[in-house]
Amino acid sequence: MFTGIITGQGQIIEVAALGATTSHGKRLVIRAPEGYLDDVGLGDSIALNGACMTVTTLSPDTRQFTVDISAESLLKTTGLDTPGPINMEKALRANDRLGGHLVSGHVDGLGQVTHFAQVGESWELRIMAPRDLGRYLAYKGSITVNGVSLTVNRIADSADGCEVSINLIPHTVENTALGTLKAGSRVNLEIDLIARYVERMVTAPAAAR
């Protein structure tokens, strides 16, 4: 489990294929901030742009670690197959503060940035989410964008999907990789965990309740 509060910005520095076909995944080499890996062990979970991954090799001295991503995970996510900046969060511990909201690290769908511009001291981020995720999105509800826990300020349903508007304070733009987004960028989305269960309770057949 995670909270959607980014604990470090990393950099994918190498992407290597694990095989010669499209059914093979990739191995990522990631450089972490100074000291970030001091309390990380082999097999630990780290969310990368919102997708939970397992540390497969570790080199704190060079600030590098690797993860292996399956072809299925690559198909369902974005931003994990090319070098570049990446949001990172270590798995939640039992005694940690829950500063964001409960996040599973399982990407529910891909969204596309429709607008990203500064408004006053903050930034407005608008994302078109898939239609099938629209029923989970609500005014002042939570959504995870590339691993970052954010609050929905407005929603607008259309034939193309559900557009959500989000306000980013300067701290978020400066301390996550969201500042590199632009119109047309694809992002990983995870809906609120509670909304998922509420939807199931409401729509499940009576025999399954």
Buried (B, 14 or more C-beta within 10 A) or exposed (E): BBBBBBBBBBBBEEBEEBEEEEEEBBBBBBBBEEEBBEEBEEEBBBBBBBBBBEBEEBEBEEBBBBBBBEBEBBEBBBBBBEEBBBBBBBBBEEEEEEEBBBBBBBBBBBBBBBEBEEEEEEBBBBBBBBBEBBBBBBEEBBBBBBBBBBBBBEBEEEEEBBBBBBBBEEEBBEBBBBBEBEEEBBBBBBBBBEBEEEEEEEEEEEEEE
